[in-house]
Amino acid sequence: MREGWRELVAGDSRIARAAIAVGRIGGDLWTDGDDLLFPACSISKHVAAFGVLRLVADSVLGLDDDVNDHLRGWRLPGEGTVTVRQLLSHTAGLTENWFPGYAAGSPVPSLDQVLRGEPPANTPAVRRELAPGAVFRYSGSHYAVLEKLLDDVTGTPFDELMDLLVLSPVGMVDSSYDQAFPHAHRQRVAHGRRGGVPVPGGWHTQPERAGAGLWSTPADLVRLELEIARAVAGESPLLPGIWPGRW
């Protein structure tokens, strides 16, 4: 697995440096480079899904539960039943939202404001547009609803919940969904560019954390992949007995 890059300093003309991590199930993890922190973007969904499956394994949630049975305050508008399984697999037919994040110094909405499409959210309201289960439609909306669902079901802030369910148990000590995390590790954080121009402030804040808000390193992401491989082999204490056909 090869992930992670950054400009050493935003606007610096020197070459970017890379970090690489490689591992195999039952073997050692090998890394090269600075093991840089970078915004994992949509890999965030992959990590959040692992946490959801841990709650399913503990019978906190059911994959085929109607999500509106669990949501509080905000409920998913529209007709038909949308399930946890459909949110995980992008088959709930929700609005096709891409979450670009919020530049440094910009007001950042709450998750509820994002779901309702209320200012200062910069994306439309999340709602059903297609029949649930009819087609695959990749959209961050699905994981925004999942994040709200997990907040409401557990009563634990999402970044803390993912640390309890995934990051700490897997040993991902350099990863967090907390949007303050990169500010605390600024000396080794990736600085983004868009169209060749440095992103003001270095990066965007992502209130839609389940879908795009993870900060991580190549080594930490390999640690999770190894844990998933152990789960498939029936050897993971975190997701015991998930294969074959458990889900």
C-alpha positions in Angstrom: 0.0 0.0 0.0 1.4 3.4 -0.9 -0.2 6.6 0.4 0.7 10.1 1.6 2.5 13.1 0.3 2.9 16.7 1.2 4.7 19.9 0.2 7.3 20.6 3.0 6.0 24.1 3.3 3.0 25.6 1.5 4.5 27.5 -1.5 7.9 25.8 -1.2 9.5 25.1 -4.5 11.3 22.0 -3.3 10.1 18.6 -4.3 7.4 16.8 -2.3 8.5 14.0 0.0 6.7 10.7 0.1 5.9 8.2 2.8 5.4 4.5 2.1 4.1 1.7 4.3 4.0 -2.0 3.5 2.8 -4.9 5.6 1.4 -8.5 5.4 -0.8 -10.4 7.7 1.2 -12.0 10.4 4.3 -10.0 9.4 6.1 -6.9 10.3 5.1 -3.4 9.1 7.8 -1.7 7.0 7.8 2.0 6.5 10.0 4.4 4.5 9.9 8.2 4.6 8.5 10.5 7.3 5.2 8.6 7.8 3.4 11.9 7.0 0.0 12.9 8.3 -2.4 13.6 5.4 -6.2 14.0 5.0 -7.5 10.6 4.1 -10.5 12.1 2.3 -12.8 9.2 1.2 -10.7 6.6 2.8 -12.4 8.0 5.9 -15.5 6.0 4.9 -13.6 2.8 4.8 -12.4 3.3 8.4 -15.8 4.4 9.6 -17.4 1.3 8.1 -15.1 -0.9 10.2 -16.4 0.9 13.3 -20.0 0.4 12.2 -19.4 -3.3 11.7 -18.1 -3.5 15.3 -21.4 -2.0 16.6 -23.3 -4.5 14.4 -21.2 -7.4 15.8 -22.1 -6.2 19.3 -25.8 -6.0 18.4 -25.9 -2.2 19.0 -27.1 -1.8 15.4 -28.6 -4.2 12.8 -27.5 -3.9 9.2 -31.1 -4.0 8.1 -32.4 -1.6 10.7 -34.5 1.4 9.4 -32.2 4.3 10.1 -35.1 6.6 11.0 -35.8 4.3 13.9 -32.5 5.4 15.5 -32.2 9.1 14.4 -33.1 11.9 16.8 -33.9 15.5 16.0 -33.1 15.2 12.3 -34.7 12.4 10.3 -34.1 11.3 6.8 -36.9 12.8 4.6 -38.7 10.8 1.9 -40.6 7.6 1.4 -39.4 4.1 1.9 -37.0 2.3 4.3 -33.3 3.2 4.3 -31.1 0.7 6.1 -27.7 0.8 7.7 -26.5 -1.7 5.0 -27.7 0.7 2.2 -25.8 3.6 3.8 -22.6 1.6 4.0 -22.9 0.4 0.4 -24.1 3.7 -1.2 -27.3 2.2 -2.3 -29.8 4.3 -0.3 -30.5 6.7 -3.2 -29.5 9.8 -1.3 -28.5 13.2 -2.8 -25.3 13.1 -4.7 -23.3 15.4 -2.4 -19.5 15.9 -2.6 -18.2 17.6 0.6 -15.4 20.0 -0.3 -14.8 21.1 3.3 -14.3 24.6 4.7 -11.2 26.8 4.2 -9.2 28.2 7.1 -11.0 31.1 8.7 -14.4 30.2 7.2 -17.4 29.4 9.4 -17.9 25.7 9.8 -21.4 24.2 10.1 -22.6 21.6 12.5 -23.4 18.1 11.1 -27.1 18.9 11.5 -26.7 22.1 9.4 -24.9 20.0 6.8 -27.8 17.5 6.7 -30.4 20.3 6.4 -28.4 22.3 3.9 -28.5 25.3 6.2 -25.9 28.1 6.2 -23.0 28.0 6.6 -23.2 24.6 4.9 -21.9 24.7 1.3 -23.8 21.7 0.1 -27.5 20.9 -0.5 -29.7 19.2 2.1 -29.4 15.4 2.3 -32.6 13.6 1.2 -33.8 10.6 -0.7 -33.8 11.1 -4.5 -33.9 7.4 -5.7 -35.7 4.4 -4.5 -33.7 2.9 -1.6 -31.8 -0.2 -2.7 -32.4 0.4 -6.4 -29.0 1.5 -7.6 -25.4 2.2 -6.5 -24.8 5.9 -6.2 -21.5 7.0 -4.6 -22.2 10.0 -2.3 -20.9 11.5 0.9 -24.5 11.9 2.0 -24.7 8.3 3.0 -21.8 8.6 5.4 -23.1 11.9 6.8 -26.3 10.1 7.8 -24.2 7.3 9.2 -22.3 9.7 11.4 -25.5 11.2 12.7 -26.8 7.7 13.3 -23.8 6.7 15.4 -23.9 10.0 17.4 -27.6 9.4 18.2 -27.3 5.7 19.0 -24.2 5.9 21.2 -24.3 9.4 22.6 -20.5 9.6 22.0 -18.9 12.3 19.8 -17.9 10.7 16.5 -14.2 11.3 16.7 -14.1 9.8 20.2 -16.3 6.8 19.2 -14.0 6.0 16.2 -11.0 6.1 18.5 -12.7 3.7 20.9 -13.9 1.3 18.2 -11.2 1.4 15.6 -8.2 3.6 16.0 -6.9 2.7 19.4 -7.7 -1.1 19.2 -5.9 -1.3 15.8 -2.9 0.7 17.0 -3.6 3.7 14.7 -2.0 6.2 17.1 -1.3 8.7 14.4 -4.9 9.0 13.2 -7.9 11.0 14.3 -11.3 12.3 13.1 -10.8 15.3 15.4 -10.5 18.3 13.1 -8.1 19.9 15.7 -5.7 17.0 15.2 -3.6 18.4 12.3 -3.2 21.7 14.2 -1.6 19.8 17.0 0.8 18.1 14.6 1.5 20.9 12.2 5.2 20.1 11.7 4.4 16.9 9.8 1.1 17.6 8.2 0.4 17.5 4.5 -0.3 20.9 2.9 -2.7 20.7 0.0 -2.8 22.3 -3.4 -5.6 22.9 -5.8 -4.8 23.6 -9.4 -1.2 24.0 -8.4 -2.0 26.7 -5.9 -1.4 26.1 -2.1 -4.7 25.7 -0.2 -5.0 28.7 2.2 -4.1 27.6 5.7 -2.8 24.3 4.3 -6.0 22.2 4.4 -9.8 22.3 4.8 -11.9 21.5 7.9 -14.4 18.6 7.3 -17.4 18.6 9.6 -18.6 15.5 7.6 -16.0 13.4 9.4 -17.2 9.9 8.6 -17.1 10.6 4.9 -14.0 12.7 4.6 -12.6 13.9 7.9 -9.9 11.3 8.9 -6.3 12.4 9.3 -3.9 9.4 9.1 -0.6 8.1 7.9 0.4 5.4 5.4 1.5 3.1 8.3 -1.7 3.5 10.2 -3.8 2.7 7.2 -1.8 -0.5 6.5 -2.4 -1.5 10.1 -6.2 -1.4 9.5 -5.8 -3.3 6.2 -3.9 -6.0 8.1 -6.7 -6.2 10.7 -9.3 -6.5 8.0 -7.2 -9.3 6.5 -7.2 -11.0 9.9 -11.0 -10.7 10.1 -11.4 -12.3 6.7 -9.2 -15.1 7.9 -11.3 -15.5 11.0 -8.4 -14.3 13.2 -9.5 -10.9 14.4 -10.6 -10.3 18.0 -12.2 -7.0 16.8 -14.5 -8.6 14.2 -14.8 -12.2 15.1 -16.6 -14.6 12.7 -17.5 -12.0 10.0 -16.7 -14.4 7.1 -18.1 -16.3 5.3 -21.6 -14.8 4.9 -21.9 -13.1 8.3 -22.9 -9.8 6.8 
